[in-house]
Amino acid sequence: EIQFGAVLLLTLVMSPISWTHHYLVALLPLYALAGNLGRRPAPRIGLALVLGLAWLLIARKPHADLFLAGLPRIFNSAALAGALLLLGLSLQALGAPRERRA
């Protein structure tokens, strides 16, 4: 489920046109990561805070400065920043060593 979520996030990040309503699919990796965090024996509060921050960035409405010109336009998308945070968390979860169950 985390691998599928990472692919969904990559489609959002790599697409030349991702409107705000396209980021609805980011809920799937968000829930997968939250479930993965909840299954850990000792959930880390820092990861939970970053997960919450990513959700807040994706869920907020666009503001009036949406149509900036040039390089600052890249840094104006909170949804993109949230998706990149989620993607980083997904890749971290995929690369983390898994616990062995007896």
Secondary structure, DSSP 8 states (H G I E B T S, - for coil): -HHHHHHHHHHHHH-S---GGGGGGGHHHHHHHHHHHHTSSS--HHHHHHHHHHHHHHHS---GGGG--SGGGGGG-HHHHHHHHHHHHHHHHHHS------
